[in-house]
Amino acid sequence: MYRIIYLLMCLIALIIYGMQKMMLPLPSFINNYVNDFLCLPIILGGISFAIRRLKKDPFFRLPLVFIICFAAYYSFYFEYYLPQINPRYTSDWIDVALYFLGGFVYFFGENKLLQ
């Protein structure tokens, strides 16, 4: 079940990204926010998968502190630092909230799925 959800999130993010690159119209909520929400669960899922394989521990979980620090790093880098040095990036406090929300959804969802 965990892999199906993970692959579904990856597929949704890929479809949105592809539609953006082809400049197809998307509702503004989907265009601006869904991939920001899915970003951390996808990346953290990949990190967890790699660590589980390397450690041969199928029950390994990332600590909540790591997830919060990771969300803070992404928030700082993409919403504060990059907008200052590259005009392609814009700062948006909603994206910050979505990074943290995605991290918490990942943490609690993974704990529920691995019980």
N, C-alpha and C positions, 0 to 999 in steps of 0.2 A: 504494500500500500504506500509506504514511504517513497519508494522509487517512482511510482506512478504520479504522485503529487509533485515530486521534484521535476520529473520530465514534463509534466503539464505546465508548471511555472516557467520552465525554460522555453517551451514551445510558445507560450503566450508572449513572453518577452521578445523572442525572436520574430514572431509575426508582427508585433508592434514596431520593432526596429526596422524590419523590412519594409513595412508600409510607410514609415517615416522617410526612409531612404528613397522610395519610389515617389515620394511626395503625394501620397494618396490621402484624402481627407479623413481625419479621425476626430471623434469628439474631443474637446479640449481636455477633459478630465483624463481620458485614456492617453492622449498625446503627451500631456505634461506630468502625469503623476503615477501611472500604474508601474512603469519600469523602475521608478525610484522606490516604490514599495517592494517590488520583487527583487531588487538588487541584492540586498543583504541575505535574504533567505537562500538565494541561488548561490552566492559566493560562500556563505557559511556552510551550506550543504556540501559543496565541493570540498571545502577544507576538512569538514568532518569525515567525509568519505575517504579522503586521502590519509588522514591520521588513523582511521580505523583499519585501513589496509596495511599501513606501515607498522602499526603496533599490534596488528592481529587481535584487536579488541573490538568486537561488534557492538559493544555497549558504551563505547567512549562518547562522552558529551562535552561540548565546549562549555566552559564556565560562563555564567551570566556576566561576570566582570569583563571577560574577554569580549563578549558580544557588545556590551555597552561601550567599551573602549574602541572597538572596531567601528561602531556607528558614529562615535564622536570623531574619529579620524576621517571617515568618509564625509561627515558634515563639514568639518573644518576644510578639508582639501577641496571638495567640489562646490561648496557654498560660500566659502570665504576666500581661500587662496586663489583658486583658478579664475574666478571672476575679476580679480584684480590684475591678473597678468595676461588674460586672453579674452578678447571681446566676445568670443563664441559662447562663453559660459555666463550665466546670470545667477545671481544669488536669490534664493527663495526659502523663506523660513518653513514653508509647508514641506519642502523636500527634506529638510532636517527632521521634521516630525515623522515623515514617512520612513526615513532611514531607521529611526529608533523603533517605530511601530513594526516595521518589517523584522527587525532584530528580535523584538519581544515575541512576535508571532512565531518566528523560527524557534526560539528557545522553548516556549510553552508547547508548541506543536510537536517539536521533537521529543520533549519529555513525555508527552501524552502517547506518541506513537511507539516509543521505545519501552514503555512499561510492560 
